[in-house]
Amino acid sequence: MKQMTDDTGIEITGDWNPDLRFTIEEAVAVLNREVVRLRDRTCLPNPPIEKIGVVVGVLTMNEQIEVIVRFIDEMEQLCKTEFCGDFILVED
């Protein structure tokens, strides 16, 4: 992993790509879609309910667009880098 510093001076660890950002169209396109974490991909194509998350919202703040994924026991707010790096869309 590499250490990077963004323009705010905050140190970031990992392969963070600040240029990978949702457009509003991309974020809205995944609304109501089911996802599983990358580490749970072995349970595809029929994942158990406790492994499934649903994209339930879109959040825009400070020119950053993020999606909200709801699991049975938690919610996650994700930028595009996190969403694309850690989650897989469940095919219909």
PENORSUL-V349895 format. One record per pair of residues at least 24 apart in sequence whose ideal C-beta (glycine too) atoms are under 7 Angstrom apart, sorted by sequence separation. I is the first residue (numbers start at 1). J is the second residue. D is the distance in Angstrom with one decimal. If there is no record, write none. Layout:
[[I | J | D] [I | J | D]]
This chain:
[[31 | 55 | 5.5] [30 | 55 | 4.8] [31 | 58 | 6.6] [28 | 58 | 6.1] [27 | 58 | 4.4] [35 | 69 | 6.1] [30 | 67 | 6.2] [27 | 65 | 5.1] [52 | 90 | 6.8] [27 | 67 | 5.4] [24 | 65 | 6.0] [21 | 64 | 6.7] [22 | 65 | 4.1] [47 | 90 | 6.7] [21 | 65 | 6.6] [22 | 66 | 7.0] [22 | 67 | 6.9] [44 | 90 | 7.0] [45 | 91 | 6.7] [41 | 88 | 5.7] [38 | 86 | 5.4] [37 | 86 | 6.1] [38 | 87 | 6.5] [37 | 87 | 6.1] [38 | 88 | 6.0] [36 | 87 | 7.0] [35 | 87 | 4.4] [36 | 88 | 5.6] [35 | 88 | 6.4] [35 | 89 | 5.7] [36 | 90 | 6.1] [35 | 90 | 6.3] [33 | 89 | 5.6] [34 | 90 | 4.0] [21 | 79 | 7.0] [22 | 80 | 4.5] [21 | 80 | 5.4] [20 | 80 | 5.0] [20 | 81 | 4.7] [17 | 81 | 5.4] [20 | 84 | 6.9] [16 | 81 | 6.2]]
